[in-house]
Amino acid sequence: MKSNQVHRLHRRRRGRAAGSGVLILLVFVAASFLRLQIFSGEQYALRSSENRLRTITVPAPRGTIYDRYGRAIADNVPGYDVSLLSGPPDSISAGLERLASRLELSAGRREELLARNRARPNESLVVRENASFEQVAFIEERRPQFRRVVVDQRPRRRYPAGPAVAHMVGYIGGISEEELARPEYAGYETGQSLGKTGLEAQYENRLAGSNGIRYVEVNALGTIVRDLGVGPGRASVPGEDLHLGIDLDLQAFADSTFPAGMRGGVVALDPATGEVIVLYSHPTFDPNDFIGGIPLDLWDALREDPDKPMLNRVSMASYPPGSTWKLVMSAVGMKTADLTIDTYHTHTCAGGLAYRNRYFRCWSAGHGRLDLSEAIMHSCNVWFYQAGQRIGLDPLLEEVGEFGFDGPSGIDLPFEIGGQFPESRQWYDQQYGPGGWFESEIMNLSIGQGANAQSPLTMAQFYAALATGRAPVHPHLVRDETLAERRVDWRLDLREVQRHQLVDALVRVVNEPGGTAYGSRLSRWTLAGKTGTAQNPHGEPHSWFVGFAPAYAPRIVVAAIVEHGHPDNTPSLAVPLASGIVDRHLATIGLPPEATPGVRPVEGAPAEGGG
C-alpha cells in the first residue's frame, strides 16, 4: 500500500511539472505573438512594404539658359531612360544580357554597369539614357521578357545652337564614382547627369534642381504590378533659369565668319557693366553629342584631335599679346616716365634698333620720326623699344603687376587660366637662374613678346578700362546686378586728357590711311582699336585685334585672336572678324549712326549714340 502511494505521488509530481512546462510554453508563444502583432507589427509592416515597393528617381528638369533677348541657349525636351530595378546580382546581369543587343551595350559597358550596381545595390540602375523611340517600343512590345525594366520619360538637355555656344555653355555628362564621393554632390545618384564644363558646371547648384521620387509595386518575383506614382511631397523641383548677356545671333555670326580651318577665339563685352555679349572659341564641338553619354570613338577623336576643339581659347589659353600691348606700355609710360602723346625719341625708325650687342627689328623697313600717336597708328616697334628703355625694367614689372595682368579676369566660367606676366626680377632668376637672362628682356616686353602671355579676356578687360576711364569690370555671362557692380581693384590712373589722347590714337589706327586696321573702319560708327602680330615659334604669327565702339561713347569692346592668322604681307584675319561683330551689335541695339564716323566729337558736345 505504501509503495502505491509513493507511485501516485511521483505521477502527480510529473504531471505538475509537465503542466508547468506546457504553461510556460503557452506563455512564451503568447508573448511572442503579442510582440509580433502588437509591438513589432508596424516594423514588419514597413519591411513588407519595402519589399513590395520600389522607388524610382524622377529627375528634375535643368533650368533653361536664355540669351539677352530671351532665346533658349540650353533647354529640355522629352527623352526616355531605361532602368533596371534593384535586385540580386544574377538578375541584374541577366537583365543586361537581354537588353544588350537592342540597347547597344558592349561587354565593357555591361561590366561597368555591374560594377555600379555592386557599389550601390539598392538603387535602380540606369542602363540607357536618351533611348530612342524604337528601343523603347521594342521593350514595351515584349514587356513579359523585361519584367524588371522601367522606361521613364525624362527631360533631356538640348542646345539649339550646338557648336556656336559649346565652350560658353559647356556640356553635361553622367556623374562619376569620384564625383559621387564629393560633398558638393551629396544627394546625387548613380547615372545622374551634371555639368562638366562651362556654365553647366559653373552654375550646377542653380541649374540642377531637386530630384523627386515615384513608387512602383512589385510581386515576390520582382515584377512590376502597379505604378503608384509620386508620393506626397516627393515631386521633382525644376532648376533655376539663367539669363545671360550673350546675343545668340552674334554667337552664330562669330561661328559662321571665323576664318575656316583656323584656331582662335573672340570675346565681346559691355565695357560699362562687364556683361559678355559674345564668347566664341574655334574649332568647336557639338555639346548635344554628350547627351546620354558620348560614344567612345567620338570622345577619343575629340581628345586626340591636335586642334584641341575642347579647349576654350578665350578663357583657358593665353598668347603673346603682340602690339595690342603697346597701349599698356603707353599708359605705363605716361604714368612713370613722363611720356606724352607728342613724345619723340632720339632714334628714328630705320627698321630696327641696336641694344646691348643685339639688333631688335621693327616689322617695317622704316617708319621714320614718329610721336606716340603716330607710333600707335603705325605700330612702330622701334618707338616702343625706346619707351621700354625709358621706363626701365623694374618700374614696368611693378606697374604691370598692379594692372592685374598676372591673373584671371574673374569671369564666371570654370578653369580660367588668366594672364601671365613676370612679377619681379626674381621670376627671371627662378626661370633661368641668376645671370641666365639679360636686361634686354625689356625690349621684348615692350612690344608684347617675351615672358608675357594674355588671354582675350584679360586684354578686353584692359581695353574696357581704357575706353571708359573707370576701374576695370569683371566679365560675367549671367546677367546679375551684383556682378555688374564688381570692379577690379586697380585703375589706369591717367588724367582724362591722357586717356582721350590714347583713344584718339586708336581711332587713327582704324580710320586714317596708313593705320594698321584701316581696311576695317565702320561706315556708321567710330571704331577704335589696335592690331597685334604675335610672334610664335611654331609657325606663322598670331593675329590680334582689340577695340571698342563708338570710340567716344563705348557700348562694346571686342578682343579677337586667330592663331597663325597673320602671315607676312597678308591682312590680319582678326580685324574683320572683330569689326563685323561690333558693327552687327551696334545695329542690333538700334544705336543711331554718328554724323561723322572717324572724327572726334566737338569738345563739350555730347557724342551721338551716347551712353
ZANUTOR-756859 format. One record per residue (C-alpha): x, y, z. Coordinates in Angstrom, 2 decimals, always signed. Each point is the difference from the previous one (the first is absolute). Last residue first. Example, Ala and Ser with C-alpha at 12.3 -4.5 7.8 and 13.67 -1.06 7.14 Angstrom:
% residues 2
PT       xx       yy       zz
PT   +13.67    -1.06    +7.14
PT    -1.37    -3.44    +0.66
END
This chain:
% residues 611
PT       xx       yy       zz
PT   +25.98  +106.21   -73.07
PT    -0.12    +2.18    -3.05
PT    -1.28    -0.92    -3.51
PT    +1.36    +3.31    -1.14
PT    +2.73    +1.37    +2.23
PT    -1.14    +2.96    +2.09
PT    +1.67    +3.30    -0.83
PT    +2.55    +1.39    +2.46
PT    +2.93    -0.63    -2.29
PT    -1.18    -0.51    -3.59
PT    -0.42    -3.69    -0.78
PT    +3.13    -1.90    -1.16
PT    -0.12    -0.95    -3.66
PT    -0.04    -3.60    -1.25
PT    -3.75    -0.02    -0.61
PT    -1.42    +3.45    -0.80
PT    -3.70    +0.26    +0.86
PT    +0.06    -3.13    +2.12
PT    -2.55    -2.71    -0.70
PT    -2.82    -0.46    +2.53
PT    +0.40    -3.08    +2.24
PT    -2.81    -2.47    -0.61
PT    +1.26    -2.77    +2.27
PT    +0.33    -2.29    -3.03
PT    +1.89    +2.59    -2.06
PT    +2.59    +0.46    +2.74
PT    +0.36    -3.78    +0.27
PT    +0.44    -0.58    -3.75
PT    +2.69    +2.66    -0.33
PT    +1.95    -1.29    +2.98
PT    -0.16    -3.63    -1.15
PT    +1.15    +0.95    -3.50
PT    +2.85    +2.06    +1.43
PT    +1.27    -2.99    +1.98
PT    +0.01    -2.51    -2.88
PT    +1.30    +2.62    -2.43
PT    +3.00    +0.69    +2.30
PT    +0.96    -3.52    +1.08
PT    +1.07    -1.20    -3.45
PT    +2.77    +2.58    -0.27
PT    +0.73    +0.84    -3.62
PT    +2.85    -1.83    -1.78
PT    +3.58    +1.12    -0.67
PT    +1.50    -2.45    +2.49
PT    -2.43    -2.50    +1.54
PT    -2.50    +1.39    +2.53
PT    -2.49    -2.64    +1.14
PT    +2.38    -2.57    +1.47
PT    -2.49    -0.20    +2.88
PT    -2.90    +2.41    -0.40
PT    -0.61    +2.18    +3.07
PT    -2.93    +2.37    +0.51
PT    -0.75    +2.53    +2.73
PT    -3.18    +2.11    -0.08
PT    -1.28    +2.96    +2.00
PT    -3.61    +1.09    -0.35
PT    -2.11    +3.04    +0.90
PT    +2.70    +2.65    -0.02
PT    -0.87    +3.73    -0.06
PT    +3.13    +1.61    -1.49
PT    +1.18    -2.95    -2.12
PT    -3.43    -1.27    -0.92
PT    +1.32    -2.59    +0.20
PT    +2.79    -2.11    +1.47
PT    +3.23    -1.74    -0.98
PT    +2.28    -3.00    +0.29
PT    +1.39    -1.73    -3.09
PT    +2.51    -2.81    -0.05
PT    +1.53    -2.24    -2.68
PT    +2.44    -2.75    +0.98
PT    +3.28    -0.24    -1.86
PT    +0.68    -2.89    -2.42
PT    +1.50    -3.17    +1.42
PT    +0.96    -1.68    +3.25
PT    +2.34    +2.62    +1.49
PT    -2.74    +2.65    +0.15
PT    +0.31    +3.70    -0.57
PT    -3.13    +1.91    +0.96
PT    -1.28    +2.46    -2.60
PT    -2.39    +2.45    +1.63
PT    -2.61    +2.40    -1.26
PT    -1.33    +2.81    +2.14
PT    -3.42    +1.52    +0.31
PT    -2.42    +2.88    -0.31
PT    -3.18    -0.41    -2.08
PT    -1.93    +3.15    -0.80
PT    -3.54    -0.79    -1.09
PT    -2.04    -0.13    -3.21
PT    +2.39    -1.05    -2.79
PT    +2.30    -2.09    +2.15
PT    +3.78    -0.15    -0.49
PT    +1.34    -3.42    -0.92
PT    +2.53    +0.87    -2.74
PT    +1.73    +2.53    +2.22
PT    +1.13    -2.61    +2.52
PT    +3.77    +0.72    -0.11
PT    -0.57    +3.72    -0.44
PT    +1.60    +1.30    -3.19
PT    -3.20    +1.66    -1.17
PT    -1.86    +1.22    +3.09
PT    -3.05    -1.66    +1.60
PT    +1.16    -3.17    +1.70
PT    +3.37    +0.87    +1.54
PT    -1.00    +3.71    +0.15
PT    -2.82    -0.84    +2.42
PT    +2.54    -1.76    +2.20
PT    +2.07    +3.20    +0.10
PT    -3.08    +1.99    +1.02
PT    -0.65    -2.53    +2.79
PT    +3.57    +0.56    +1.22
PT    -0.53    +3.75    -0.01
PT    -3.30    -0.40    +1.85
PT    +1.78    -1.95    +2.76
PT    +2.62    +2.72    +0.33
PT    -2.66    +2.74    +0.23
PT    -1.81    -1.99    +2.67
PT    +3.13    -0.16    +2.13
PT    +1.23    -3.56    +0.24
PT    -0.35    -2.05    +3.15
PT    -0.69    -3.17    -2.01
PT    -2.01    -1.38    +2.90
PT    +0.37    -3.03    +2.25
PT    -2.23    -2.03    +2.30
PT    -2.00    -1.84    -2.65
PT    -3.63    +1.02    +0.14
PT    -3.17    -1.82    +0.93
PT    -3.19    +2.02    -0.59
PT    -1.06    -2.02    -3.04
PT    +0.36    -3.22    +2.00
PT    -2.38    +1.31    +2.68
PT    -2.47    +1.10    -2.67
PT    -0.08    -3.44    -1.58
PT    -0.15    -0.98    -3.64
PT    +1.91    -3.27    -0.20
PT    +3.02    +0.08    -2.32
PT    +2.40    +2.09    +2.07
PT    +3.09    +2.06    -0.74
PT    +1.29    +1.69    +3.18
PT    +0.20    +3.67    -0.87
PT    +3.08    +2.20    -0.03
PT    +0.00    +3.20    +2.07
PT    -1.40    +2.84    -2.08
PT    +1.55    +2.07    -2.79
PT    -2.60    -1.45    -2.37
PT    +1.98    -1.15    -3.05
PT    +3.28    -0.56    +1.86
PT    -1.77    -2.08    +2.64
PT    -1.72    -2.04    -2.71
PT    +3.37    -0.35    -1.75
PT    +1.45    -1.62    +3.11
PT    -2.86    -2.49    +0.40
PT    +0.04    -0.87    -3.70
PT    +3.71    -0.86    +0.33
PT    -0.66    -2.20    +3.03
PT    -2.85    -1.77    -1.79
PT    +1.91    -0.60    -3.23
PT    +2.55    -1.86    +2.10
PT    +3.44    +1.37    +0.75
PT    +3.55    -1.31    -0.19
PT    +3.12    +2.01    +0.86
PT    +3.44    -1.45    +0.59
PT    +1.29    +1.24    -3.35
PT    -2.31    +1.86    -2.38
PT    -2.45    +2.85    +0.41
PT    +2.07    +2.75    -1.63
PT    +1.60    +1.42    +3.15
PT    +0.43    -3.43    +1.57
PT    +2.44    -1.00    -2.73
PT    +2.17    +3.09    +0.43
PT    -0.11    -0.17    +3.81
PT    +1.44    -3.52    -0.22
PT    +3.15    +1.80    -1.18
PT    +1.01    +0.16    +3.64
PT    +1.30    -3.53    -0.41
PT    -0.72    -3.54    +1.17
PT    +1.96    -2.92    +1.41
PT    +1.98    +2.13    +2.44
PT    -2.01    -1.27    +2.94
PT    -1.91    -3.11    -1.16
PT    -2.30    -0.19    -3.01
PT    -3.50    -0.43    +1.47
PT    +0.69    +0.79    +3.65
PT    +2.29    +2.90    -0.84
PT    -2.55    +1.33    -2.48
PT    -2.74    -0.07    +2.65
PT    +2.37    +1.62    +2.48
PT    +0.24    +2.99    -2.33
PT    -3.63    +0.75    +0.88
PT    -3.62    -0.92    -0.68
PT    +0.60    -1.50    -3.41
PT    -3.26    -0.08    -2.02
PT    -2.58    -2.73    -0.53
PT    -3.67    +0.66    -0.74
PT    -3.08    -2.00    +0.95
PT    -0.26    -3.78    +0.38
PT    -3.79    -0.36    +0.17
PT    -0.95    -3.56    +1.09
PT    -3.67    +0.66    +0.76
PT    -2.03    +2.87    -1.50
PT    -1.43    +3.02    +1.80
PT    +2.69    +2.42    -1.23
PT    +2.54    +1.16    +2.58
PT    +2.53    +1.50    -2.42
PT    +2.69    -2.47    +1.01
PT    +3.48    +0.92    +1.27
PT    +3.35    +1.55    -0.87
PT    -1.39    +2.85    -2.07
PT    -1.61    +1.61    +3.03
PT    +0.92    +3.62    -0.72
PT    +2.07    +0.16    +3.20
PT    +2.34    -2.63    -1.42
PT    +0.37    +2.15    -3.10
PT    +1.20    +2.86    +2.18
PT    +2.57    -2.04    +1.93
PT    +1.44    -1.82    -3.01
PT    +0.28    +3.27    -1.94
PT    +1.59    +1.84    +2.91
PT    +2.63    -2.76    +0.31
PT    +0.81    -0.29    -3.71
PT    +0.50    +3.67    -0.79
PT    -2.49    +2.60    -1.25
PT    +2.43    +1.70    -2.41
PT    +1.31    -3.31    -1.32
PT    -3.57    -1.21    -0.54
PT    -0.91    +3.20    -1.85
PT    +3.07    -0.49    -2.18
PT    -1.17    -3.45    -1.04
PT    -3.45    +1.55    -0.45
PT    +1.18    +2.45    -2.68
PT    +1.96    -2.75    -1.75
PT    -3.03    -2.32    -0.09
PT    -2.13    +2.40    -2.04
PT    -3.70    -0.92    +0.02
PT    -0.86    +2.47    -2.79
PT    -2.85    +1.67    +1.91
PT    +1.58    -0.66    +3.41
PT    +3.33    +1.51    -1.12
PT    -1.88    +2.90    -1.59
PT    -1.68    +0.85    +3.31
PT    +3.28    -0.46    +1.89
PT    +2.04    +2.31    -2.27
PT    +1.73    -1.28    -3.11
PT    +3.24    +0.55    -1.95
PT    +0.51    -2.53    -2.78
PT    -2.20    -3.06    -0.39
PT    +2.71    -2.28    -1.40
PT    +0.28    -3.42    -1.57
PT    -3.13    -0.94    +1.90
PT    -0.50    -2.83    +2.55
PT    +2.60    +1.66    +2.19
PT    +3.11    -1.91    +0.86
PT    +2.03    -0.32    +3.16
PT    +3.75    -0.17    -0.62
PT    +2.09    -1.45    +2.77
PT    +3.36    +1.04    +1.45
PT    -1.58    +1.83    +2.92
PT    -2.73    +1.78    -2.00
PT    -0.07    +0.68    -3.73
PT    -3.33    +1.25    -1.39
PT    -2.00    -1.04    -3.06
PT    -1.49    +0.86    -3.37
PT    +1.20    +3.60    -0.31
PT    -2.25    +1.35    +2.74
PT    +1.31    +3.28    +1.34
PT    +2.25    -0.12    +3.02
PT    -0.07    +2.75    +2.61
PT    -3.67    -0.46    +0.89
PT    -2.96    +2.25    -0.79
PT    -2.71    +0.70    +2.59
PT    -3.15    +1.78    -1.20
PT    -2.54    -2.33    +1.71
PT    +2.00    +0.41    +3.17
PT    +2.56    -2.14    +1.80
PT    +0.91    +1.27    +3.45
PT    +1.60    -3.34    +0.97
PT    -2.26    -1.42    +2.73
PT    -3.65    +0.71    -0.76
PT    +0.17    +0.89    -3.69
PT    +2.40    -2.90    -0.58
PT    -2.29    -2.46    +1.77
PT    -2.97    +1.09    -2.13
PT    +2.01    -0.19    -3.22
PT    +1.43    -3.40    +0.92
PT    -3.53    -1.32    +0.60
PT    -1.04    +1.50    -3.34
PT    +2.95    -1.76    -1.62
PT    -1.33    -3.36    +1.18
PT    -2.32    -0.28    -3.01
PT    +3.33    -0.14    -1.86
PT    +0.63    -3.62    +0.90
PT    -2.24    -1.53    +2.69
PT    +2.16    -3.12    +0.39
PT    -2.66    -2.68    +0.35
PT    -2.17    -1.50    +2.73
PT    -2.44    -2.90    +0.06
PT    -2.79    -1.02    +2.38
PT    -2.28    +3.06    -0.12
PT    -0.41    +0.90    -3.68
PT    +1.69    -3.08    -1.46
PT    -2.56    -2.35    +1.56
PT    +1.67    -3.33    -0.72
PT    -2.32    -2.86    -1.01
PT    +0.86    +0.43    -3.70
PT    +3.65    -0.81    +0.69
PT    +1.42    +0.55    -3.52
PT    +2.19    -3.11    +0.46
PT    -3.16    -2.14    +0.32
PT    +0.74    -2.69    +2.59
PT    -2.64    +1.01    +2.54
PT    -2.72    +0.63    -2.60
PT    +0.71    -3.25    -1.88
PT    +0.08    -1.98    +3.26
PT    -3.40    +1.38    +0.97
PT    -1.40    -0.81    -3.45
PT    +1.27    -3.59    +0.21
PT    -1.37    -0.41    +3.52
PT    -3.52    +1.08    -0.92
PT    -1.14    +2.93    +2.17
PT    -2.39    -0.77    +2.82
PT    -3.70    +0.88    +0.19
PT    +0.59    +3.52    -1.30
PT    +3.68    +0.43    -0.86
PT    -0.52    +0.38    -3.75
PT    -2.32    +2.97    +0.68
PT    +3.08    +1.95    +1.14
PT    +1.10    +0.24    -3.67
PT    +3.69    +0.83    -0.36
PT    +2.11    +3.08    -0.72
PT    +3.02    +1.09    -1.94
PT    -0.18    +2.85    +0.90
PT    -1.03    +1.85    +3.15
PT    -2.91    +2.40    +0.45
PT    -1.06    +2.31    +2.79
PT    -2.33    +2.77    -1.14
PT    -2.00    +2.57    +2.00
PT    +1.75    -0.39    +3.35
PT    -1.41    +2.40    +2.59
PT    +2.89    +1.96    +1.52
PT    -2.24    +2.91    +0.99
PT    +1.48    +3.10    -1.64
PT    +2.26    -1.70    -2.55
PT    -2.85    -2.19    -1.31
PT    +1.74    -3.12    -1.21
PT    +1.35    -1.69    -3.09
PT    +2.14    -3.13    -0.10
PT    +1.67    -1.67    -2.98
PT    +1.89    -3.23    -0.42
PT    +2.80    -1.83    -1.77
PT    +0.69    -2.78    -2.45
PT    -0.19    +0.07    -3.79
PT    -1.52    -2.40    -2.55
PT    -2.59    +2.52    -1.12
PT    +0.47    +3.53    +1.27
PT    -2.75    +0.73    +2.57
PT    -2.95    +1.37    -1.95
PT    -2.65    -2.70    +0.63
PT    +0.82    -0.61    +3.67
PT    +0.32    +3.71    +0.74
PT    -3.38    +0.61    -1.64
PT    -1.57    -2.85    +1.97
PT    +1.26    +1.55    +3.22
PT    -1.24    +3.38    -1.21
PT    -3.47    -1.47    -0.52
PT    +0.08    -1.52    +3.49
PT    +0.76    +3.36    +1.62
PT    +1.52    -0.84    +3.39
PT    -0.92    +2.18    +2.99
PT    -1.34    -3.10    +1.69
PT    -3.19    -0.99    +1.79
PT    +0.15    -3.18    +2.08
PT    -3.00    -2.13    +0.97
PT    -0.05    -1.73    +3.38
PT    -0.36    -3.77    +0.11
PT    -3.36    -1.78    +0.04
PT    -1.27    -1.52    +3.28
PT    -0.82    -3.71    -0.16
PT    -3.10    -1.27    +1.80
PT    +0.51    -1.82    +3.31
PT    -2.33    +2.04    +2.23
PT    -2.69    -2.68    -0.08
PT    +1.21    -3.03    -2.00
PT    +0.35    +0.03    -3.76
PT    -1.77    -2.77    -1.90
PT    -1.23    -3.35    +1.30
PT    +0.88    -1.98    -3.13
PT    -1.30    -3.57    +0.40
PT    +1.07    -3.58    -0.61
PT    +3.72    +0.41    -0.66
PT    +1.68    -3.41    +0.11
PT    +2.46    -0.53    +2.86
PT    -0.87    -3.68    +0.30
PT    -1.76    +0.52    +3.35
PT    -2.21    +2.65    -1.56
PT    +0.89    +3.62    -0.77
PT    -1.69    +3.32    +0.74
PT    +1.41    +3.16    -1.58
PT    +0.81    +3.26    +1.76
PT    +0.95    +3.49    -1.12
PT    +2.81    +2.19    +1.31
PT    +1.02    +3.59    -0.79
PT    +3.34    +1.55    -0.96
PT    +0.91    +3.51    +1.11
PT    +1.09    +2.79    -2.38
PT    +3.20    -0.32    -2.05
PT    +0.38    +3.51    -1.44
PT    +0.81    +1.89    +3.19
PT    +2.50    -2.45    +1.54
PT    +1.49    -0.72    -3.43
PT    +0.74    +3.69    -0.66
PT    +3.66    -0.25    -0.96
PT    -0.39    -3.53    -1.40
PT    -2.80    +0.69    -2.49
PT    +1.49    +3.45    -0.54
PT    +3.08    -1.55    -1.54
PT    +1.17    -3.52    +0.80
PT    -1.24    -3.24    +1.57
PT    -3.57    +0.82    +0.96
PT    -1.88    -2.86    +1.60
PT    -1.79    -3.17    -1.04
PT    -1.34    -2.70    +2.32
PT    +1.05    -3.57    -0.75
PT    +0.92    -0.76    +3.60
PT    -1.79    +2.34    +2.34
PT    +0.50    +3.56    +1.23
PT    -1.00    +0.75    +3.59
PT    +3.43    +1.29    +1.03
PT    +1.66    +1.47    -3.08
PT    +1.81    +2.85    +1.77
PT    +1.33    -2.52    +2.51
PT    +2.06    -1.95    -2.56
PT    -0.41    -3.79    -0.04
PT    -2.42    +0.06    -2.92
PT    +2.60    +1.94    -2.00
PT    +2.51    -2.84    +0.30
PT    -2.62    -2.55    -0.96
PT    -0.74    +2.05    -3.12
PT    -3.10    +2.08    -0.75
PT    -1.36    -0.42    -3.51
PT    +0.64    +2.86    -2.41
PT    -0.96    +3.60    -0.65
PT    +1.49    +2.50    -2.45
PT    +1.56    +3.46    -0.10
PT    -2.07    +3.19    -0.44
PT    +2.88    +2.24    -1.09
PT    +2.18    -2.55    -1.73
PT    -2.90    -1.56    -1.92
PT    -2.00    +3.09    -1.01
PT    +0.45    -0.01    -3.80
PT    +0.49    -3.79    -0.02
PT    -3.67    -0.72    +0.78
PT    -2.33    +2.99    -0.45
PT    -3.07    -1.94    +1.22
PT    +1.83    -1.53    +2.99
PT    -2.24    -2.72    +1.43
PT    -0.12    -1.74    +3.37
PT    -2.38    -2.94    +0.43
PT    -2.91    +0.08    +2.43
PT    -1.16    -3.49    +0.98
PT    -2.57    -2.46    -1.29
PT    +0.64    -3.14    +1.95
PT    +0.35    -3.59    -1.16
PT    +0.39    -2.47    +2.85
PT    +1.36    -3.52    -0.50
PT    -0.56    -2.63    +2.67
PT    -2.61    -1.95    -1.99
PT    +1.88    +0.18    -3.30
PT    -1.00    -3.20    -1.78
PT    -3.66    +0.48    +0.90
PT    +0.21    +3.60    -1.44
PT    +0.89    -1.11    -3.51
PT    -1.82    +2.77    -1.91
PT    +1.04    +2.48    +2.68
PT    +3.69    -0.86    -0.34
PT    +0.10    +0.27    -3.82
PT    -2.02    +3.23    +0.14
PT    +2.57    +1.57    +2.32
PT    +2.85    -0.91    -2.33
PT    -1.91    +1.34    -3.04
PT    -0.78    +3.26    +1.82
PT    +3.70    +0.48    +0.66
PT    +1.54    -0.19    +3.45
PT    +1.21    +3.26    +1.47
PT    +1.73    -1.64    +2.91
PT    +0.62    -3.73    -0.04
PT    +0.59    -2.40    +2.89
PT    -0.99    +2.14    +2.98
PT    +0.27    -2.41    +2.94
PT    -2.60    +0.36    +2.73
PT    +1.69    +0.46    +3.34
PT    +0.29    -2.59    +2.78
PT    +3.13    -1.69    -1.41
PT    +2.15    +3.16    +0.03
PT    +3.64    -1.07    -0.49
PT    -0.99    -3.38    -1.44
PT    -2.40    +1.73    -2.41
PT    +2.73    +2.34    -1.25
PT    +2.28    -2.99    -0.54
PT    -2.77    -1.71    -1.95
PT    -0.48    +3.13    -2.12
PT    +3.72    +0.18    -0.83
PT    +0.01    -3.68    -0.88
PT    -2.94    +0.55    -2.32
PT    +1.78    +2.94    -1.66
PT    +3.13    -2.09    -0.57
PT    -2.01    -2.83    -1.52
PT    -1.68    +2.49    -2.32
PT    -3.54    +1.20    +0.62
PT    -1.62    +0.94    -3.32
PT    -3.49    +0.44    +1.50
PT    -1.54    -2.72    -2.20
PT    +2.92    -2.42    +0.22
PT    +0.69    +0.41    +3.71
PT    -3.53    +0.03    +1.43
PT    -0.25    -3.74    +0.66
PT    +3.57    -0.12    +1.30
PT    -0.63    +2.99    +2.26
PT    -3.01    -1.72    +1.54
PT    +2.01    -3.16    +0.64
PT    +2.70    +2.00    +1.79
PT    -2.57    +1.85    +2.13
PT    -1.69    -3.30    +0.91
PT    +3.36    -1.55    +0.89
PT    +0.87    +2.98    +2.18
PT    -3.21    -0.30    +2.05
PT    -2.44    +2.91    -0.36
PT    -0.31    +3.73    -0.56
PT    -2.32    +0.98    -2.83
PT    +1.59    +0.25    -3.44
PT    -0.10    +3.31    -1.85
PT    -0.72    +1.31    -3.52
PT    -0.10    +3.78    -0.42
PT    -2.21    +1.74    -2.55
PT    +0.08    +3.61    -1.19
PT    -2.26    +3.04    +0.03
PT    +1.67    +3.32    -0.87
PT    +2.01    +2.33    +2.23
PT    +1.67    +3.38    -0.53
PT    +3.42    +1.53    -0.67
PT    +0.59    +3.20    -2.00
PT    -3.69    +0.88    -0.04
PT    -0.88    +3.44    -1.34
PT    -1.07    +2.61    +2.55
PT    +1.70    +3.01    -1.60
PT    +3.11    +0.04    +2.20
PT    +0.47    -3.76    -0.49
PT    -1.87    -2.63    +2.00
PT    +1.17    -3.04    +1.98
PT    -2.81    -2.33    +1.09
PT    +0.22    -1.58    +3.44
PT    +0.54    -3.72    +0.11
PT    -3.15    -2.13    +0.15
PT    -0.03    -1.97    +3.26
PT    +0.62    -3.72    -0.31
PT    -2.71    -2.32    +1.37
PT    +1.85    -2.68    +1.94
PT    -1.75    -3.35    +0.25
PT    -0.89    -1.55    +3.34
PT    -1.02    -3.63    +0.29
PT    -2.89    -1.29    +2.08
PT    -0.88    -3.56    +1.05
PT    +3.15    -0.79    +1.97
PT    -0.17    +3.44    +1.59
PT    -3.66    -0.51    +0.85
PT    +0.78    -3.31    +1.66
PT    +2.77    +1.64    +1.95
PT    -2.37    +2.77    +1.06
PT    -2.61    -2.55    +1.05
PT    +2.72    -1.74    +1.95
PT    +0.81    +3.17    +1.92
PT    -3.66    +0.91    +0.57
PT    -0.76    -3.45    +1.34
PT    +2.94    +0.02    +2.38
PT    -1.88    +0.92    +3.26
PT    -3.43    -1.36    -0.76
PT    +0.06    -2.92    -2.37
PT    +3.57    -1.21    +0.35
PT    +0.41    +0.79    +3.70
PT    -3.44    -1.37    +0.91
PT    +0.63    -3.17    -1.98
PT    +3.35    -0.42    +1.72
PT    -1.64    +0.55    +3.38
PT    -2.75    -2.49    -0.80
PT    +2.53    -2.58    -1.15
PT    +2.09    +0.53    +3.17
PT    -3.10    -0.25    +2.21
PT    -1.05    -3.18    -1.76
PT    +3.47    -1.48    +0.46
PT    -0.03    +0.92    +3.71
PT    -3.41    -1.62    +0.42
PT    +1.14    -3.13    -1.80
PT    +3.05    -0.18    +2.24
PT    -2.09    +0.57    +3.13
PT    -2.41    -2.74    -1.11
PT    +2.90    -2.39    -0.53
PT    +1.38    +0.80    +3.45
PT    -3.46    -0.43    +1.64
PT    -0.46    -3.28    -1.81
PT    +3.42    -1.24    +1.08
PT    -0.77    +0.90    +3.62
PT    -3.38    -1.71    -0.16
PT    +1.60    -3.11    -1.44
PT    +2.65    -0.05    +2.71
PT    -2.69    +0.20    +2.71
PT    -1.96    -2.78    -1.62
PT    +3.06    -2.24    +0.13
PT    +0.70    +0.85    +3.63
PT    -3.59    -0.81    +0.91
PT    +0.24    -3.30    -1.81
PT    +3.18    -0.88    +1.90
PT    -1.75    +0.62    +3.37
PT    -2.77    -2.25    -0.90
END
